[in-house]
Amino acid sequence: MVSPIEIQKALGGMEYPADKDAIVQHAESKGAGDDVLEALRGLPEKSYERPTDVNEALS
């Protein structure tokens, strides 16, 4: 499991609301590790209103 801190580092500067594809693209552009990207690619297809929504979906 990826730590919430790693996820938030990868999503720093992300503008919300954002959908899964935008979140994954942002994390890729920030140089997120493979484990973080894999976790984000597993997110449900929906709009996320804030960073905590992303962490909740991953837990």
Buried (B, 14 or more C-beta within 10 A) or exposed (E): EBEBEBBBBBBEEBEBEBEBEBBBBBBEEBEBEEEBBEBBEEBEEEEBEEBEBBBEBBE
